[in-house]
């Protein structure tokens, strides 16, 4: 699993999506990307235990479905991008990442 240098509240949803997009740009397989995303789950146990302790049972019931980190979650997201945008580049271009920056990012991610 790579080091994640981006962060959101729990470090798995927005962070996981950006890491997965970068993994795809770097040419990793979808299986590798999904496994890497799911690997963050055990590291979040204490975080979610703390979140549950701070909330009423009703509040936790609303948040609990988001606590699990499953390989199928990121797969569904990436499949949605494939189905609706055709390819990752088109999705990223449409959301503000110009082709020149996309090429530079891909080169940076694949540089050894």
C-alpha positions as CSV (number, residue, x, y, z in Angstrom):
1,X,0.0,0.0,0.0
2,X,1.3,3.4,-0.9
3,X,1.6,6.4,1.4
4,X,-1.3,8.8,1.1
5,X,-0.4,12.5,1.3
6,X,-4.0,13.8,1.0
7,X,-6.5,13.7,3.8
8,X,-10.2,14.0,4.6
9,X,-11.9,13.6,8.0
10,X,-11.6,9.8,8.2
11,X,-9.0,9.5,5.5
12,X,-10.9,7.0,3.4
13,X,-13.7,8.5,1.2
14,X,-12.3,11.6,-0.5
15,X,-8.8,10.6,0.2
16,X,-9.5,7.1,-1.0
17,X,-11.1,8.4,-4.2
18,X,-8.1,10.6,-5.0
19,X,-5.7,7.8,-4.2
20,X,-7.7,5.4,-6.4
21,X,-7.8,7.9,-9.3
22,X,-4.0,8.3,-9.0
23,X,-3.6,4.5,-8.9
24,X,-5.6,4.2,-12.1
25,X,-3.6,6.9,-13.7
26,X,-0.4,5.1,-12.7
27,X,-1.6,2.0,-14.5
28,X,-2.4,-0.2,-11.5
29,X,-4.9,-2.9,-12.0
30,X,-8.5,-2.3,-10.8
31,X,-7.9,-5.3,-8.4
32,X,-4.8,-3.6,-7.0
33,X,-6.6,-0.3,-6.6
34,X,-9.5,-1.9,-4.8
35,X,-7.3,-3.9,-2.5
36,X,-5.2,-0.8,-1.6
37,X,-8.4,1.2,-0.8
38,X,-9.7,-1.6,1.4
39,X,-6.4,-1.9,3.2
40,X,-7.2,1.4,5.0
41,X,-10.1,-0.2,6.9
42,X,-8.2,-1.7,9.8
43,X,-6.4,1.6,10.4
44,X,-9.7,3.3,10.9
45,X,-11.1,1.0,13.6
46,X,-10.1,3.4,16.5
47,X,-11.3,6.4,14.6
48,X,-14.8,4.9,14.1
49,X,-14.9,3.5,17.7
50,X,-14.3,7.1,18.9
51,X,-16.9,8.5,16.5
52,X,-19.4,6.0,17.8
53,X,-18.7,6.8,21.4
54,X,-19.3,10.5,20.8
55,X,-22.8,10.0,19.2
56,X,-26.2,8.9,20.3
57,X,-27.3,5.5,18.9
58,X,-29.6,7.4,16.4
59,X,-26.7,9.5,15.2
60,X,-24.4,6.5,14.9
61,X,-27.1,4.6,13.0
62,X,-26.9,7.3,10.3
63,X,-23.1,7.2,10.1
64,X,-22.5,3.4,10.6
65,X,-23.0,2.4,6.9
66,X,-20.0,4.6,6.0
67,X,-17.6,3.1,8.5
68,X,-16.8,-0.1,6.5
69,X,-14.1,0.0,3.9
70,X,-15.1,-2.5,1.2
71,X,-13.3,-3.3,-2.1
72,X,-16.6,-3.1,-4.0
73,X,-17.2,0.5,-3.0
74,X,-14.2,1.9,-4.9
75,X,-14.8,-0.6,-7.8
76,X,-18.4,0.7,-8.2
77,X,-17.2,4.3,-8.2
78,X,-14.5,3.6,-10.8
79,X,-17.0,1.6,-12.9
80,X,-19.4,4.5,-12.8
81,X,-16.7,6.8,-14.2
82,X,-16.0,4.2,-16.9
83,X,-19.7,3.9,-17.9
84,X,-20.5,7.6,-17.8
85,X,-17.3,9.2,-19.0
86,X,-15.7,6.4,-21.1
87,X,-12.4,6.9,-19.6
88,X,-10.7,8.5,-16.6
89,X,-9.0,11.2,-18.6
90,X,-12.4,12.5,-19.9
91,X,-13.8,12.6,-16.3
92,X,-10.8,14.5,-15.0
93,X,-10.8,16.9,-17.9
94,X,-14.5,17.6,-17.4
95,X,-13.8,18.4,-13.8
96,X,-11.1,20.9,-14.3
97,X,-7.8,19.0,-14.9
98,X,-6.4,20.1,-18.2
99,X,-4.8,17.6,-20.5
100,X,-1.3,19.1,-20.0
101,X,-1.7,18.7,-16.2
102,X,-3.1,15.3,-16.6
103,X,-0.1,14.2,-18.7
104,X,2.3,15.7,-16.1
105,X,0.5,14.0,-13.3
106,X,0.5,10.6,-15.1
107,X,4.3,11.1,-15.8
108,X,4.9,11.9,-12.1
109,X,3.0,8.9,-10.9
110,X,4.8,6.5,-13.2
111,X,8.3,7.9,-12.8
112,X,10.7,5.5,-11.0
